[in-house]
Amino acid sequence: MKIAIISPNTAHLHEMAHVLQERSHQVLSFEGGKTRMPAIAEQERPDLMVVDGMCCDPADLAPVEAVTTRYPRTAVLLLCAQQTPEFLLQSMRAGVREVLPSPAPPQALAEAVQRIAAKLPDGVQERAHGQVMAFLPCKGGSGATFLAANLAWALARSHSVLLIDLNLQFGDALAYLHEGKPASTLADVARDLHRLDASFLAASTVKVAPRLHVLAAPEDAIHAMEVEPGHVNAIVQLAAAHYDFVLLDLGRVLDPLALGMLDKAQYIVPVLLPNLAAVRNAQKLLRMFHDLGYPESRLHPVLNRVDRRHDIGLAEVRKTLGLAQQQWRAVPDAPQEVQAAINAGMPLAESARGGALARELAAWAEALSPGANEDSGGFLHRLFRRA
């Protein structure tokens, strides 16, 4: 269950987070008071909000009622140092599930959360972790970063998405979606890994859109060298617990950091162009994946910049490289639209909304969405279908 805890007391936050994380809940901690409830409910959409520091004044229940009214699937548990009968009655009328003393005794908190979880709609208690997709180019200039950034934008229309730029030395994924420099980067998070929780991770990202966050690559090459595989592993593991999709933009170098991320990814997305050099590189890459023991079901190559006038198309590439048809995706060429979007530092869907490439990215995002397996074609059939 995804639980957001709000408290003005840092010690209370840590104690409650520890109790709930021990019971396998996904916990987000926010320092502050009840006035933060509406914003956190909108941004995180938790299954349960635990709000500490409430007083006995029924007038203070206005933000509580705003949340329970607007987000009926989010349960609310209040912690109040003093509880009067009038406050308890008004709390129940405001939609609060339970009221506990503050600070909450660990056992009482755990039991209350268990009772609330038992009454939540089916499927909420066992929330699946987000899907991790690793994009990597088979050759320089393949367009892997462009596709990762713009697919992230398309997915964020309906889902929470984190795009992590793991091209540590020369990463520029943020520039495809947003102008300006990030206030924090992956190197900053790695340096302060002892502070890592959902709040710190979100605060370190660039909020490109309400549901799309980007964790930028280091701005400084020296700082990039300080990022270790263990740092990135911890960040991605946390991200997968709090975002519906985590997209990783890898560089061309398959070092221990990149291989660790490929191990974690449900979808490995090699991106290649329809030319002989790229196909040869893709052949080597797929052979290496086989040697590493990656099942073919996790491999979903993308043939980028497909033009019907070219001699090499998806059929020829598939014949050379293999894999089932449903594992491939072909993306049409749109050089002018792509260049205009890159130069403007904005998503393709905003600069060329009606173009064939923008429509293909939207269809790709739709195929990846939960529930896509409910049609007669099946999930894998739609997942990476040919354009």
C-alpha positions in Angstrom: 0.0 0.0 0.0 1.2 3.5 -0.9 1.2 5.7 2.3 2.0 9.4 2.6 2.9 10.5 6.1 2.7 14.2 7.0 4.1 15.5 10.3 5.7 18.7 11.7 7.9 16.4 13.9 10.8 14.9 12.1 11.3 12.2 14.8 7.6 11.1 14.4 8.1 10.9 10.6 11.1 8.6 10.9 9.4 6.4 13.5 6.2 5.9 11.6 8.0 5.4 8.3 10.2 2.7 9.9 7.1 0.9 11.4 5.3 0.9 8.0 8.2 0.1 5.8 8.9 -3.0 8.0 5.5 -4.2 6.9 6.3 -3.8 3.2 4.3 -0.6 2.6 5.6 2.1 0.2 6.1 5.2 2.4 6.5 8.8 1.5 7.4 11.2 4.2 6.6 14.9 4.2 7.5 17.4 6.9 4.8 19.9 7.6 1.2 20.2 8.6 -2.3 19.4 7.4 -2.3 22.3 4.8 0.0 20.2 2.7 -2.6 17.5 2.3 -4.3 18.6 -1.0 -1.1 19.2 -2.9 0.4 15.8 -1.8 -2.8 14.0 -2.6 -2.8 15.5 -6.1 0.8 14.8 -6.8 1.2 11.3 -5.2 -2.3 9.8 -5.2 -1.5 7.6 -2.1 -3.8 4.9 -0.9 -3.6 6.3 2.7 -2.6 9.6 4.2 -1.4 9.6 7.8 -1.6 13.2 9.2 0.1 14.0 12.5 -0.1 17.1 14.6 -3.9 17.7 14.4 -5.4 19.6 17.2 -9.0 19.3 18.6 -10.5 22.2 16.7 -13.1 20.8 14.2 -12.4 23.9 12.0 -9.0 22.4 11.2 -10.6 19.6 9.3 -11.2 21.7 6.2 -8.2 20.4 4.2 -9.0 16.9 5.4 -12.5 17.0 4.0 -11.2 18.6 0.8 -9.0 15.5 0.2 -11.6 12.9 1.2 -14.1 14.6 -1.1 -11.9 15.0 -4.1 -9.9 11.8 -3.8 -12.4 9.2 -2.4 -9.9 6.3 -3.0 -7.4 7.9 -0.6 -8.1 7.0 3.0 -7.1 9.3 5.9 -5.8 8.5 9.3 -5.3 11.4 11.8 -2.9 11.6 14.8 -4.1 13.9 17.5 -2.5 14.5 20.9 -5.9 15.2 22.5 -9.2 13.8 21.3 -12.5 15.2 22.3 -15.8 13.5 21.4 -16.8 16.4 19.2 -13.5 16.3 17.3 -13.9 12.5 16.7 -17.4 12.9 15.4 -16.5 15.8 13.1 -13.5 13.7 11.9 -15.7 10.8 10.9 -18.1 13.2 9.1 -15.1 14.6 7.2 -14.3 11.1 5.9 -11.5 10.2 8.3 -11.1 6.4 8.7 -9.5 6.4 12.2 -8.0 8.8 14.8 -5.0 7.7 16.9 -3.1 9.5 19.6 0.1 11.4 18.8 2.7 10.1 18.8 1.2 6.9 17.6 2.2 3.7 19.4 3.9 1.5 16.8 1.6 -1.5 17.3 -1.5 0.7 17.3 -0.4 2.4 14.1 0.3 -0.9 12.4 -3.0 -2.4 13.4 -4.9 0.7 12.2 -3.2 0.6 8.8 -4.0 -3.1 8.5 -7.7 -2.4 9.3 -7.8 0.3 6.7 -6.0 -1.8 4.1 -8.5 -4.6 4.5 -11.3 -2.2 3.5 -9.6 -0.6 0.5 -10.7 -1.6 -3.0 -9.3 -4.9 -4.5 -5.9 -4.4 -6.0 -4.8 -1.5 -3.8 -3.2 -3.5 -1.1 -0.8 -5.2 -3.5 0.2 -2.3 -5.6 2.7 -3.4 -8.3 6.0 -1.6 -8.6 6.5 0.6 -11.6 7.8 -0.7 -14.9 11.5 0.0 -15.6 12.4 0.5 -19.3 16.1 0.8 -20.3 16.8 2.6 -23.6 20.2 2.3 -25.2 21.6 3.1 -28.7 23.1 0.5 -30.9 25.1 3.2 -32.5 25.7 6.9 -31.9 22.9 9.1 -33.2 20.3 6.4 -33.1 17.8 8.7 -31.3 17.5 6.6 -28.1 17.4 9.7 -25.9 14.8 11.5 -28.1 12.5 8.4 -28.0 13.0 7.9 -24.2 12.2 11.6 -23.4 9.2 11.8 -25.7 7.8 8.4 -24.7 8.1 9.6 -21.1 6.0 12.7 -22.0 3.4 10.6 -23.7 3.1 8.2 -20.8 2.8 11.1 -18.3 -0.6 12.0 -19.7 -2.0 9.2 -17.7 0.8 7.9 -15.4 3.5 9.1 -13.1 6.8 8.9 -14.9 10.5 9.4 -13.9 13.1 9.8 -16.6 16.6 9.2 -15.3 19.5 10.3 -17.5 22.3 7.7 -17.0 24.6 9.0 -19.7 26.7 10.4 -16.9 29.4 12.1 -19.0 27.3 13.6 -21.8 23.7 13.3 -20.8 21.2 15.8 -22.2 17.8 14.1 -21.9 16.4 17.1 -20.0 17.1 19.4 -23.0 14.7 17.5 -25.1 11.8 18.4 -22.8 12.8 21.6 -20.9 14.9 24.7 -21.2 17.3 25.7 -18.5 19.6 23.9 -16.1 18.5 21.6 -13.2 18.9 22.7 -9.7 19.9 19.2 -8.7 21.3 16.2 -10.6 21.9 12.5 -10.2 25.3 13.3 -8.7 23.7 15.4 -6.0 21.3 12.6 -5.0 24.2 10.1 -5.0 26.3 12.4 -2.8 23.4 12.6 -0.2 22.3 9.1 -0.5 21.8 8.8 3.2 18.8 11.3 2.8 17.2 9.2 0.1 13.5 8.8 0.4 10.6 9.6 -2.0 10.4 13.2 -0.9 14.1 13.9 -1.4 14.1 12.1 -4.8 11.1 14.1 -6.0 12.7 17.3 -4.8 15.8 16.6 -6.8 14.0 16.2 -10.1 12.9 18.7 -12.6 9.1 18.8 -12.8 8.6 19.0 -16.6 4.8 18.3 -16.2 2.6 17.4 -13.3 3.2 13.6 -13.7 6.6 13.8 -15.4 9.8 14.2 -13.5 13.4 14.2 -14.8 16.5 13.3 -12.8 19.2 15.0 -14.9 22.7 13.7 -15.6 25.6 15.5 -13.7 26.6 18.8 -15.1 30.2 18.3 -14.1 32.4 15.4 -15.4 34.2 15.2 -12.1 31.0 14.8 -10.2 29.8 12.2 -12.7 32.8 10.0 -11.8 31.5 10.0 -8.2 28.3 8.2 -9.1 28.6 4.5 -8.4 26.4 1.5 -9.5 25.2 1.1 -5.9 23.9 4.7 -5.8 22.0 4.3 -9.0 20.6 0.9 -7.9 19.1 2.4 -4.7 17.7 5.3 -6.6 16.0 3.2 -9.3 14.7 0.7 -6.7 13.0 3.6 -4.8 11.7 5.2 -8.0 10.1 2.0 -9.1 8.1 1.9 -5.8 6.7 5.4 -6.3 6.4 5.9 -10.1 4.3 4.0 -12.6 7.1 4.1 -15.1 10.8 4.6 -14.7 12.6 5.2 -18.0 16.4 4.9 -18.0 18.4 6.7 -20.8 21.7 4.7 -20.9 24.8 5.7 -22.9 26.6 3.4 -25.3 29.1 2.1 -22.8 28.0 -1.1 -21.1 29.9 -0.7 -17.9 28.9 -2.2 -14.5 26.4 0.6 -13.9 24.6 0.0 -17.2 24.6 -3.8 -16.8 23.1 -3.4 -13.3 20.3 -1.3 -14.8 19.7 -3.8 -17.6 19.4 -6.5 -14.9 16.6 -4.5 -13.3 14.7 -3.5 -16.4 11.5 -5.3 -17.4 11.9 -3.9 -20.9 15.3 -3.5 -22.6 14.9 -1.2 -25.6 17.9 -1.2 -28.0 17.4 1.6 -30.6 18.8 1.2 -34.1 18.6 2.9 -37.5 17.9 1.1 -40.8 21.5 0.9 -42.0 24.0 -1.9 -42.1 26.4 -0.4 -39.4 23.6 -0.1 -36.9 22.2 -3.6 -37.7 25.7 -5.1 -37.2 26.0 -3.4 -33.8 22.5 -4.5 -32.8 23.5 -8.1 -33.8 26.5 -7.9 -31.4 24.3 -6.4 -28.6 21.6 -9.0 -28.9 24.2 -11.8 -28.8 25.7 -10.3 -25.7 22.2 -10.2 -24.1 21.8 -13.8 -24.9 25.2 -14.6 -23.3 24.2 -12.7 -20.2 21.1 -14.8 -19.9 18.5 -12.2 -20.5 15.3 -13.8 -21.7 14.2 -12.7 -25.2 10.8 -11.6 -23.7 12.5 -8.6 -22.1 14.1 -7.5 -25.4 12.0 -5.0 -27.4 14.2 -3.3 -30.1 13.0 -0.2 -31.9 13.8 0.5 -35.5 14.0 4.3 -35.6 13.6 6.7 -38.6 11.9 4.2 -40.9 11.3 5.5 -44.4 9.4 3.4 -46.9 11.7 4.7 -49.6 14.8 3.1 -48.0 16.0 -0.3 -49.0 16.2 -1.5 -45.4 12.9 -1.8 -43.5 11.6 -3.7 -40.5 11.1 -7.0 -42.4 14.8 -7.0 -43.5 16.0 -6.1 -40.0 13.9 -8.8 -38.3 15.1 -11.4 -40.8 18.7 -10.6 -39.8 18.3 -10.1 -36.0 15.4 -12.4 -35.2 13.0 -12.0 -32.3 9.2 -12.3 -32.5 7.3 -9.7 -34.5 5.4 -8.4 -31.5 8.7 -7.5 -29.8 9.7 -5.0 -32.4 8.5 -1.5 -33.0 9.1 0.7 -36.0 9.1 4.5 -35.7 8.6 6.7 -38.7 11.2 9.2 -39.9 10.2 12.9 -39.3 13.5 14.8 -39.6 12.0 18.3 -39.8 9.6 17.8 -36.9 12.3 16.2 -34.7 14.8 18.9 -35.4 12.3 21.7 -34.6 11.3 20.0 -31.3 15.0 19.6 -30.3 15.9 23.2 -31.2 12.9 24.4 -29.2 13.7 22.3 -26.2 10.1 21.0 -26.0 8.3 17.6 -26.5 7.4 16.6 -30.0 3.8 16.2 -29.0 3.7 20.0 -28.2 5.5 21.2 -31.3 4.1 18.8 -33.9 0.9 17.4 -32.3 -0.7 16.0 -35.4 2.4 14.4 -37.0 2.8 10.7 -37.7 5.7 10.4 -35.2 3.7 12.1 -32.4 0.8 9.8 -33.1 3.1 6.8 -33.0 4.6 7.8 -29.6 1.0 8.2 -28.3 0.1 4.7 -29.5 3.3 3.3 -28.0 2.4 4.8 -24.6 -1.2 3.5 -24.9 0.1 0.0 -25.6 2.3 0.1 -22.5 -0.5 1.3 -20.2 -2.0 -1.1 -17.7 -5.1 -2.7 -19.1 -3.8 -2.9 -22.6 -3.8 -6.7 -22.2 -7.5 -6.8 -21.9 -8.3 -6.6 -25.6 -8.5 -9.6 -27.8 -5.0 -9.2 -29.2 -3.2 -9.6 -25.9 -0.7 -7.3 -24.1 2.4 -8.5 -25.9 0.7 -8.2 -29.3 0.0 -4.6 -28.7 3.1 -3.7 -26.7 5.5 -3.1 -29.4 3.4 -3.5 -32.5 4.7 -2.3 -35.8 3.8 1.3 -36.7 
